[in-house]
């Protein structure tokens, strides 16, 4: 079997292409700088995880077994 080189990936922040290396502690980012910039954006709430609206109030109601 041929020795394959690691795949090339793109840094999610700066777009720089780099080899995927499991020893890179900043992956999927290319550097600590890009990782910290991304973390700062999460901390400043520049990124958000979208939530689906609940279809009915039944999903949020208290089960009968918990009612007194």
GUGUNU-296247 format. One record per residue (C-alpha): residue number from 1; residue in one letter; x, y, z. Coordinates in steps of 0.1 Angstrom, whole numbers. Layout:
% residues N
REC  resi  resn     c1     c2     c3
REC   NUM     a      X      Y      Z
...
//
This chain:
% residues 68
REC  resi  resn     c1     c2     c3
REC     1     x      0      0      0
REC     2     x     14     34     -9
REC     3     x     23     59     18
REC     4     x     -3     87     15
REC     5     x      4    122     26
REC     6     x    -21    139     50
REC     7     x    -50    156     33
REC     8     x    -49    194     27
REC     9     x    -76    214     45
REC    10     x    -85    250     47
REC    11     x    -84    270     79
REC    12     x   -119    281     88
REC    13     x   -107    316     98
REC    14     x    -80    327     73
REC    15     x    -86    303     45
REC    16     x    -49    292     44
REC    17     x    -44    256     31
REC    18     x    -24    234     54
REC    19     x    -19    197     59
REC    20     x    -43    179     84
REC    21     x    -20    169    112
REC    22     x    -34    151    143
REC    23     x     -4    165    162
REC    24     x    -16    201    154
REC    25     x    -33    211    187
REC    26     x    -50    240    170
REC    27     x    -68    220    143
REC    28     x    -89    226    124
REC    29     x    -72    260    125
REC    30     x    -38    266    110
REC    31     x    -24    284    141
REC    32     x    -31    295    176
REC    33     x    -39    330    164
REC    34     x    -67    318    141
REC    35     x    -81    296    169
REC    36     x    -81    325    194
REC    37     x    -97    349    170
REC    38     x   -125    323    164
REC    39     x   -129    318    201
REC    40     x   -132    356    206
REC    41     x   -160    358    181
REC    42     x   -179    331    200
REC    43     x   -173    349    233
REC    44     x   -185    382    217
REC    45     x   -216    364    204
REC    46     x   -207    372    168
REC    47     x   -215    335    160
REC    48     x   -248    319    171
REC    49     x   -262    285    170
REC    50     x   -296    286    155
REC    51     x   -325    269    174
REC    52     x   -356    256    158
REC    53     x   -388    269    171
REC    54     x   -408    243    191
REC    55     x   -437    229    171
REC    56     x   -461    228    201
REC    57     x   -463    237    237
REC    58     x   -467    200    245
REC    59     x   -429    195    242
REC    60     x   -423    221    270
REC    61     x   -451    211    293
REC    62     x   -444    194    326
REC    63     x   -451    157    325
REC    64     x   -480    146    347
REC    65     x   -457    124    368
REC    66     x   -439    156    380
REC    67     x   -471    175    390
REC    68     x   -483    175    426
//
